[in-house]
Amino acid sequence: MIQDVELTSLIREFQSQFEGCSEGEIQFIESFYKIKLPLVLKEYLRIMGEKSRDVFSGLEVDFSELESINNEFQEILKYHNRLDENPALAFMMNQGYAFYAIKNFELDDPEVYSYIDGDDGLEISVSDNSFSVFLKRMLKMKKRHSN
C-alpha cells in the first residue's frame, strides 16, 4: 500500500483516467522477467499499470507496452555495451531514446534510474531516490500542465 499521503491524493485526482493490472498480469511480469517486483511498483501496476497513457501523454507506460519497452531498452544497452550491468526493468519510455527503470528489486520502494541515449552515448543517472517520489513528481507535472 502506498503510504505517501500527497501521492495518494494525486492518484485519487487522476483515478478516472487509470486502469490497473490484474494480479495475473502482475504475476506474469514477475514470471516473464524472473524478478520479484518491489511493493510500490506492484501497487502502481494495480492502480494504473494497464492504462495511464492519458495521464502520461507522450510516454509509453502501459502493461501492453512493457515487453516492447524492455526490448528497445535492451537494444540500447546492447548497443552501448552496457548489458553486463545489473539487470534493470524499464517501465516507461519516451520516443525510444529515454527510459526509466528500476534495478534494485530487494527494496520495497527502489530508486528510479534514467537512461538517455544521446549523441554523447548512454547517460545513466538516478532520476529519483524512490519509485514513489518519481511517481509523485510525474503526477505533479501532469497536474501543473492540466491547469
Secondary structure, 3 states (H helix, E strand, C coil): CCCCHHHHHHHHHHHHHCECCCHHHHHHHHHHHCCCCCHHHHHHHHHHCCECCCCCCCCECCHHHHHHHHHHHHHHHHHCCCCCCCCCEEEEEECCCEEEEECCCCCCCCCEEEEEEECCEEEEEEEECCHHHHHHHHHHHHHHHHC
